[in-house]
Amino acid sequence: MMRRSQMKTLFKILFTPLLWLLNSCSPLGNPVDIEKSNNHYYDNSKSQIRYSRMGNWFELGNTQIKADVQSFQVLNKWLSRDKDHIFFEAHPVENLKIDANEFYIKNEDYMTNLGFDNEHVYAFETAYKNKKTYSIAKVIENANPKTFMRTGWSWANDKKNHFYGTQKLDTDFDSFEILNDYFAKDSIRGFVRNAKIFEPFEADTPTLHILDESSHGIDKNNVYWITFFTKKGPYLLTIPYTDASKVKFLNRYFLQIDNRIYFDGVFRKDIDTQSFEIINLSYAKDAAHVYYKGQPIEGADAASFKQMEGSYKYQDKNGIYHEGELDADKPEATN
């Protein structure tokens, strides 16, 4: 039996030529500024700048940054500049005119795709059109570049206003509170996320909080349910209640209030509350029906439907079910 030391020696013998071949074929030379970025490199002749994520050109590729090599400067792992242009990743930003001489960054958490000049805060991103890749900048309107700081990848403030992405929210600054990824509030109103923006809504803000372990909100009067699983969603539904002890978040699809079952915020008259039970995240049943993501499974036998022991599969007397449908190829009925 080969010893470990012998195996190590064998691996070195086998892989050293491969590593040499890869290095000898590499289009990348030395990093431009390794302390700031492991994505920006000279080519072997130092006549070009190449962008290759983590220097992994073999798997992730590499792209020429069409920059003036003499004036080129790395700012961070995504942003760079030369005497005429700002670059985000491998491409010049051309949708806005930004003075490269006034442009600067802040080396703080969550700020690697942001840049500043004397008057503006810029957010940079990659765009795709006609099978081509572009880099674009968006001005974060009404943001103070001197005081603007991100508190997460989405949230920021400038000591006067709160921002979500590039959106300035109309809030009471001091009382503003982020509740989760979808809800926020201040002393006056609630805010709910609709796609990439937050919109205000009326709520009892002193009692507004997140419902159990869900993504939804609740105050002393209403449940605020975001419809994630309907074709028209997401949008906010307001569901009134009278007794908080009878509000039960069942899973991401189902909510129970008193003797009513709601699927994605909509009351379901067809579900029998007394016999209703959650089987797992996607499956539920009552005395008459089995439901997959809220939709009845035609022909499924509720009495015998169950999760198979030690398995992620489900079965009833008719056979095995996969993603809410009877698997005709595996009619293994329950005994």
BAKOLTI-901776 format. One record per residue (C-alpha): x, y, z; chain; residue in three letters. Coordinates in steps of 0.02 Angstrom, whole numbers. Layout:
REM BAKOLTI-901776
+--------+--------+--------+-------+------+
|     c1 |     c2 |     c3 | chain | resn |
+--------+--------+--------+-------+------+
|      X |      Y |      Z |     A |  ALA |
...
+--------+--------+--------+-------+------+
REM end
This chain:
REM BAKOLTI-901776
+--------+--------+--------+-------+------+
|     c1 |     c2 |     c3 | chain | resn |
+--------+--------+--------+-------+------+
|      0 |      0 |      0 |     A |  MET |
|     68 |    171 |    -50 |     A |  MET |
|    118 |    283 |     96 |     A |  ARG |
|     51 |    459 |    114 |     A |  ARG |
|    222 |    536 |     83 |     A |  SER |
|    238 |    433 |    -75 |     A |  GLN |
|     67 |    490 |   -134 |     A |  MET |
|    114 |    673 |   -106 |     A |  LYS |
|    271 |    649 |   -208 |     A |  THR |
|    172 |    566 |   -347 |     A |  LEU |
|     46 |    707 |   -351 |     A |  PHE |
|    186 |    836 |   -362 |     A |  LYS |
|    263 |    741 |   -507 |     A |  ILE |
|     96 |    731 |   -598 |     A |  LEU |
|     32 |    907 |   -567 |     A |  PHE |
|    189 |   1013 |   -574 |     A |  THR |
|    198 |   1006 |   -765 |     A |  PRO |
|     13 |   1051 |   -775 |     A |  LEU |
|     35 |   1201 |   -661 |     A |  LEU |
|    188 |   1256 |   -760 |     A |  TRP |
|     88 |   1241 |   -921 |     A |  LEU |
|    -56 |   1344 |   -852 |     A |  LEU |
|     60 |   1480 |   -788 |     A |  ASN |
|    158 |   1485 |   -949 |     A |  SER |
|     -4 |   1507 |  -1048 |     A |  CYS |
|    -77 |   1637 |   -932 |     A |  SER |
|   -126 |   1802 |  -1013 |     A |  PRO |
|   -101 |   1886 |   -845 |     A |  LEU |
|     55 |   1967 |   -781 |     A |  GLY |
|     78 |   2047 |   -610 |     A |  ASN |
|    -67 |   2125 |   -512 |     A |  PRO |
|    -83 |   2312 |   -534 |     A |  VAL |
|   -107 |   2339 |   -347 |     A |  ASP |
|   -130 |   2177 |   -251 |     A |  ILE |
|   -170 |   2267 |    -88 |     A |  GLU |
|   -325 |   2344 |   -167 |     A |  LYS |
|   -380 |   2211 |   -290 |     A |  SER |
|   -347 |   2033 |   -346 |     A |  ASN |
|   -450 |   2065 |   -503 |     A |  ASN |
|   -340 |   2191 |   -596 |     A |  HIS |
|   -182 |   2135 |   -687 |     A |  TYR |
|    -57 |   2192 |   -815 |     A |  TYR |
|    -32 |   2078 |   -963 |     A |  ASP |
|    138 |   1999 |   -981 |     A |  ASN |
|    207 |   2145 |  -1082 |     A |  SER |
|    129 |   2278 |   -966 |     A |  LYS |
|     49 |   2357 |  -1119 |     A |  SER |
|   -130 |   2314 |  -1067 |     A |  GLN |
|   -239 |   2303 |   -911 |     A |  ILE |
|   -335 |   2140 |   -889 |     A |  ARG |
|   -484 |   2108 |   -775 |     A |  TYR |
|   -495 |   1931 |   -708 |     A |  SER |
|   -589 |   1889 |   -549 |     A |  ARG |
|   -467 |   1825 |   -418 |     A |  MET |
|   -343 |   1799 |   -560 |     A |  GLY |
|   -437 |   1641 |   -609 |     A |  ASN |
|   -426 |   1670 |   -796 |     A |  TRP |
|   -436 |   1484 |   -836 |     A |  PHE |
|   -611 |   1462 |   -763 |     A |  GLU |
|   -681 |   1638 |   -750 |     A |  LEU |
|   -600 |   1716 |   -902 |     A |  GLY |
|   -515 |   1884 |   -922 |     A |  ASN |
|   -560 |   2044 |  -1013 |     A |  THR |
|   -455 |   2188 |  -1072 |     A |  GLN |
|   -491 |   2353 |   -985 |     A |  ILE |
|   -470 |   2481 |  -1123 |     A |  LYS |
|   -379 |   2605 |  -1014 |     A |  ALA |
|   -228 |   2717 |  -1025 |     A |  ASP |
|    -98 |   2606 |   -941 |     A |  VAL |
|     14 |   2748 |   -881 |     A |  GLN |
|   -124 |   2838 |   -785 |     A |  SER |
|   -222 |   2683 |   -733 |     A |  PHE |
|   -261 |   2669 |   -548 |     A |  GLN |
|   -349 |   2532 |   -451 |     A |  VAL |
|   -473 |   2599 |   -322 |     A |  LEU |
|   -545 |   2436 |   -255 |     A |  ASN |
|   -587 |   2262 |   -320 |     A |  LYS |
|   -723 |   2330 |   -436 |     A |  TRP |
|   -681 |   2512 |   -470 |     A |  LEU |
|   -533 |   2590 |   -560 |     A |  SER |
|   -492 |   2743 |   -665 |     A |  ARG |
|   -372 |   2821 |   -786 |     A |  ASP |
|   -352 |   3003 |   -835 |     A |  LYS |
|   -514 |   3003 |   -933 |     A |  ASP |
|   -630 |   2866 |   -871 |     A |  HIS |
|   -705 |   2776 |   -723 |     A |  ILE |
|   -711 |   2587 |   -742 |     A |  PHE |
|   -827 |   2467 |   -653 |     A |  PHE |
|   -760 |   2290 |   -667 |     A |  GLU |
|   -694 |   2278 |   -846 |     A |  ALA |
|   -792 |   2415 |   -932 |     A |  HIS |
|   -790 |   2606 |   -939 |     A |  PRO |
|   -940 |   2697 |   -869 |     A |  VAL |
|  -1010 |   2798 |  -1014 |     A |  GLU |
|  -1192 |   2831 |   -972 |     A |  ASN |
|  -1144 |   2975 |   -856 |     A |  LEU |
|  -1005 |   3102 |   -871 |     A |  LYS |
|   -900 |   3085 |   -713 |     A |  ILE |
|   -744 |   3189 |   -685 |     A |  ASP |
|   -609 |   3059 |   -650 |     A |  ALA |
|   -501 |   3190 |   -564 |     A |  ASN |
|   -635 |   3229 |   -434 |     A |  GLU |
|   -691 |   3049 |   -412 |     A |  PHE |
|   -652 |   2956 |   -251 |     A |  TYR |
|   -711 |   2805 |   -150 |     A |  ILE |
|   -734 |   2765 |     33 |     A |  LYS |
|   -649 |   2609 |    101 |     A |  ASN |
|   -791 |   2558 |    215 |     A |  GLU |
|   -903 |   2405 |    229 |     A |  ASP |
|  -1032 |   2381 |     90 |     A |  TYR |
|   -960 |   2526 |    -12 |     A |  MET |
|   -864 |   2436 |   -150 |     A |  THR |
|   -987 |   2480 |   -289 |     A |  ASN |
|  -1007 |   2662 |   -235 |     A |  LEU |
|   -909 |   2815 |   -288 |     A |  GLY |
|   -914 |   3001 |   -250 |     A |  PHE |
|   -868 |   3171 |   -315 |     A |  ASP |
|   -896 |   3342 |   -236 |     A |  ASN |
|  -1082 |   3344 |   -273 |     A |  GLU |
|  -1144 |   3167 |   -303 |     A |  HIS |
|  -1152 |   2988 |   -241 |     A |  VAL |
|  -1142 |   2859 |   -380 |     A |  TYR |
|  -1197 |   2676 |   -376 |     A |  ALA |
|  -1117 |   2565 |   -508 |     A |  PHE |
|  -1183 |   2405 |   -583 |     A |  GLU |
|  -1165 |   2290 |   -732 |     A |  THR |
|  -1297 |   2295 |   -870 |     A |  ALA |
|  -1329 |   2182 |  -1018 |     A |  TYR |
|  -1400 |   2229 |  -1187 |     A |  LYS |
|  -1394 |   2142 |  -1356 |     A |  ASN |
|  -1279 |   2009 |  -1284 |     A |  LYS |
|  -1154 |   2142 |  -1232 |     A |  LYS |
|  -1097 |   2188 |  -1058 |     A |  THR |
|  -1092 |   2368 |   -999 |     A |  TYR |
|  -1051 |   2460 |   -839 |     A |  SER |
|  -1170 |   2598 |   -787 |     A |  ILE |
|  -1183 |   2725 |   -647 |     A |  ALA |
|  -1338 |   2791 |   -561 |     A |  LYS |
|  -1343 |   2951 |   -460 |     A |  VAL |
|  -1418 |   2929 |   -288 |     A |  ILE |
|  -1523 |   3086 |   -288 |     A |  GLU |
|  -1519 |   3205 |   -139 |     A |  ASN |
|  -1378 |   3109 |    -55 |     A |  ALA |
|  -1239 |   3206 |     31 |     A |  ASN |
|  -1072 |   3132 |    -29 |     A |  PRO |
|   -980 |   3192 |    126 |     A |  LYS |
|  -1090 |   3099 |    251 |     A |  THR |
|  -1163 |   2957 |    147 |     A |  PHE |
|  -1127 |   2785 |    221 |     A |  MET |
|  -1202 |   2615 |    192 |     A |  ARG |
|  -1262 |   2514 |    342 |     A |  THR |
|  -1289 |   2358 |    235 |     A |  GLY |
|  -1286 |   2312 |     51 |     A |  TRP |
|  -1457 |   2393 |     26 |     A |  SER |
|  -1477 |   2522 |    164 |     A |  TRP |
|  -1384 |   2686 |    189 |     A |  ALA |
|  -1403 |   2859 |    265 |     A |  ASN |
|  -1317 |   3028 |    255 |     A |  ASP |
|  -1361 |   3085 |    433 |     A |  LYS |
|  -1515 |   3172 |    362 |     A |  LYS |
|  -1604 |   3046 |    250 |     A |  ASN |
|  -1622 |   2858 |    238 |     A |  HIS |
|  -1593 |   2769 |     72 |     A |  PHE |
|  -1639 |   2598 |      3 |     A |  TYR |
|  -1530 |   2561 |   -147 |     A |  GLY |
|  -1539 |   2723 |   -246 |     A |  THR |
|  -1708 |   2774 |   -171 |     A |  GLN |
|  -1722 |   2912 |    -42 |     A |  LYS |
|  -1862 |   2875 |     81 |     A |  LEU |
|  -1973 |   3011 |    150 |     A |  ASP |
|  -1953 |   2967 |    334 |     A |  THR |
|  -1936 |   3040 |    506 |     A |  ASP |
|  -1748 |   3013 |    516 |     A |  PHE |
|  -1725 |   2984 |    702 |     A |  ASP |
|  -1871 |   2863 |    728 |     A |  SER |
|  -1841 |   2760 |    570 |     A |  PHE |
|  -1818 |   2574 |    602 |     A |  GLU |
|  -1784 |   2429 |    482 |     A |  ILE |
|  -1890 |   2278 |    532 |     A |  LEU |
|  -1833 |   2151 |    400 |     A |  ASN |
|  -1799 |   2142 |    214 |     A |  ASP |
|  -1978 |   2192 |    174 |     A |  TYR |
|  -2040 |   2306 |    313 |     A |  PHE |
|  -1981 |   2464 |    398 |     A |  ALA |
|  -2065 |   2601 |    500 |     A |  LYS |
|  -2046 |   2770 |    579 |     A |  ASP |
|  -2156 |   2859 |    706 |     A |  SER |
|  -2281 |   2909 |    571 |     A |  ILE |
|  -2303 |   2767 |    447 |     A |  ARG |
|  -2251 |   2594 |    393 |     A |  GLY |
|  -2147 |   2555 |    238 |     A |  PHE |
|  -2160 |   2397 |    132 |     A |  VAL |
|  -2046 |   2340 |     -7 |     A |  ARG |
|  -2122 |   2328 |   -180 |     A |  ASN |
|  -1991 |   2255 |   -298 |     A |  ALA |
|  -1841 |   2372 |   -280 |     A |  LYS |
|  -1924 |   2517 |   -189 |     A |  ILE |
|  -2006 |   2546 |    -20 |     A |  PHE |
|  -2181 |   2621 |    -15 |     A |  GLU |
|  -2270 |   2697 |    135 |     A |  PRO |
|  -2429 |   2619 |    206 |     A |  PHE |
|  -2544 |   2661 |    350 |     A |  GLU |
|  -2513 |   2559 |    507 |     A |  ALA |
|  -2510 |   2574 |    696 |     A |  ASP |
|  -2323 |   2602 |    700 |     A |  THR |
|  -2297 |   2586 |    889 |     A |  PRO |
|  -2358 |   2404 |    879 |     A |  THR |
|  -2299 |   2362 |    702 |     A |  LEU |
|  -2177 |   2216 |    705 |     A |  HIS |
|  -2138 |   2056 |    609 |     A |  ILE |
|  -2260 |   1911 |    624 |     A |  LEU |
|  -2169 |   1766 |    708 |     A |  ASP |
|  -2032 |   1695 |    594 |     A |  GLU |
|  -2115 |   1758 |    436 |     A |  SER |
|  -2078 |   1895 |    310 |     A |  SER |
|  -2244 |   1981 |    350 |     A |  HIS |
|  -2298 |   2120 |    467 |     A |  GLY |
|  -2427 |   2136 |    604 |     A |  ILE |
|  -2489 |   2275 |    718 |     A |  ASP |
|  -2629 |   2279 |    847 |     A |  LYS |
|  -2763 |   2285 |    711 |     A |  ASN |
|  -2703 |   2198 |    552 |     A |  ASN |
|  -2589 |   2070 |    475 |     A |  VAL |
|  -2492 |   2144 |    328 |     A |  TYR |
|  -2461 |   2001 |    208 |     A |  TRP |
|  -2351 |   2014 |     54 |     A |  ILE |
|  -2415 |   1901 |    -84 |     A |  THR |
|  -2262 |   1807 |   -147 |     A |  PHE |
|  -2350 |   1662 |   -235 |     A |  PHE |
|  -2485 |   1740 |   -344 |     A |  THR |
|  -2461 |   1790 |   -525 |     A |  LYS |
|  -2500 |   1974 |   -489 |     A |  LYS |
|  -2384 |   1982 |   -338 |     A |  GLY |
|  -2297 |   2037 |   -242 |     A |  PRO |
|  -2415 |   2164 |   -166 |     A |  TYR |
|  -2477 |   2203 |      9 |     A |  LEU |
|  -2639 |   2134 |     80 |     A |  LEU |
|  -2712 |   2203 |    241 |     A |  THR |
|  -2802 |   2069 |    342 |     A |  ILE |
|  -2896 |   2130 |    496 |     A |  PRO |
|  -2912 |   2028 |    656 |     A |  TYR |
|  -2984 |   2052 |    830 |     A |  THR |
|  -2887 |   1929 |    941 |     A |  ASP |
|  -2698 |   1918 |    921 |     A |  ALA |
|  -2694 |   1750 |   1010 |     A |  SER |
|  -2792 |   1675 |    865 |     A |  LYS |
|  -2671 |   1734 |    730 |     A |  VAL |
|  -2558 |   1589 |    680 |     A |  LYS |
|  -2423 |   1593 |    548 |     A |  PHE |
|  -2424 |   1413 |    485 |     A |  LEU |
|  -2290 |   1423 |    350 |     A |  ASN |
|  -2241 |   1535 |    205 |     A |  ARG |
|  -2401 |   1489 |    113 |     A |  TYR |
|  -2533 |   1479 |    250 |     A |  PHE |
|  -2600 |   1591 |    387 |     A |  LEU |
|  -2740 |   1552 |    509 |     A |  GLN |
|  -2848 |   1685 |    592 |     A |  ILE |
|  -2985 |   1618 |    705 |     A |  ASP |
|  -3072 |   1482 |    602 |     A |  ASN |
|  -3011 |   1546 |    433 |     A |  ARG |
|  -2866 |   1481 |    329 |     A |  ILE |
|  -2779 |   1601 |    210 |     A |  TYR |
|  -2667 |   1550 |     66 |     A |  PHE |
|  -2543 |   1687 |     20 |     A |  ASP |
|  -2654 |   1813 |    108 |     A |  GLY |
|  -2818 |   1760 |     24 |     A |  VAL |
|  -2958 |   1676 |    124 |     A |  PHE |
|  -2991 |   1498 |     65 |     A |  ARG |
|  -3171 |   1445 |     87 |     A |  LYS |
|  -3134 |   1271 |     20 |     A |  ASP |
|  -3018 |   1223 |    164 |     A |  ILE |
|  -3091 |   1144 |    320 |     A |  ASP |
|  -3006 |   1229 |    466 |     A |  THR |
|  -3045 |   1096 |    595 |     A |  GLN |
|  -2956 |    956 |    501 |     A |  SER |
|  -2823 |   1061 |    414 |     A |  PHE |
|  -2641 |   1013 |    447 |     A |  GLU |
|  -2472 |   1060 |    376 |     A |  ILE |
|  -2376 |    907 |    317 |     A |  ILE |
|  -2219 |   1002 |    268 |     A |  ASN |
|  -2171 |   1164 |    182 |     A |  LEU |
|  -2261 |   1125 |     19 |     A |  SER |
|  -2393 |    996 |     66 |     A |  TYR |
|  -2547 |   1014 |    176 |     A |  ALA |
|  -2715 |    928 |    190 |     A |  LYS |
|  -2887 |    932 |    268 |     A |  ASP |
|  -3016 |    793 |    283 |     A |  ALA |
|  -3062 |    802 |     99 |     A |  ALA |
|  -2911 |    867 |      2 |     A |  HIS |
|  -2722 |    865 |    -12 |     A |  VAL |
|  -2641 |   1031 |    -60 |     A |  TYR |
|  -2475 |   1065 |   -145 |     A |  TYR |
|  -2423 |   1246 |   -127 |     A |  LYS |
|  -2604 |   1289 |    -93 |     A |  GLY |
|  -2677 |   1199 |   -244 |     A |  GLN |
|  -2784 |   1041 |   -223 |     A |  PRO |
|  -2704 |    883 |   -293 |     A |  ILE |
|  -2837 |    802 |   -400 |     A |  GLU |
|  -2873 |    623 |   -349 |     A |  GLY |
|  -2758 |    621 |   -197 |     A |  ALA |
|  -2824 |    524 |    -47 |     A |  ASP |
|  -2816 |    637 |    106 |     A |  ALA |
|  -2842 |    496 |    231 |     A |  ALA |
|  -2688 |    398 |    177 |     A |  SER |
|  -2577 |    541 |    115 |     A |  PHE |
|  -2416 |    557 |    214 |     A |  LYS |
|  -2230 |    583 |    201 |     A |  GLN |
|  -2134 |    421 |    176 |     A |  MET |
|  -2029 |    373 |    325 |     A |  GLU |
|  -1846 |    423 |    307 |     A |  GLY |
|  -1882 |    505 |    139 |     A |  SER |
|  -1926 |    672 |     59 |     A |  TYR |
|  -2058 |    582 |    -45 |     A |  LYS |
|  -2245 |    576 |    -13 |     A |  TYR |
|  -2374 |    442 |    -44 |     A |  GLN |
|  -2555 |    391 |    -24 |     A |  ASP |
|  -2646 |    232 |    -69 |     A |  LYS |
|  -2630 |    276 |   -253 |     A |  ASN |
|  -2443 |    293 |   -260 |     A |  GLY |
|  -2297 |    414 |   -242 |     A |  ILE |
|  -2307 |    602 |   -273 |     A |  TYR |
|  -2175 |    716 |   -346 |     A |  HIS |
|  -2201 |    905 |   -341 |     A |  GLU |
|  -2387 |    885 |   -317 |     A |  GLY |
|  -2417 |    756 |   -453 |     A |  GLU |
|  -2438 |    568 |   -446 |     A |  LEU |
|  -2283 |    484 |   -516 |     A |  ASP |
|  -2352 |    363 |   -645 |     A |  ALA |
|  -2184 |    275 |   -658 |     A |  ASP |
|  -2180 |    230 |   -473 |     A |  LYS |
|  -2351 |    169 |   -420 |     A |  PRO |
|  -2294 |    107 |   -250 |     A |  GLU |
|  -2456 |    112 |   -151 |     A |  ALA |
|  -2468 |    117 |     37 |     A |  THR |
|  -2510 |    -50 |    116 |     A |  ASN |
+--------+--------+--------+-------+------+
REM end
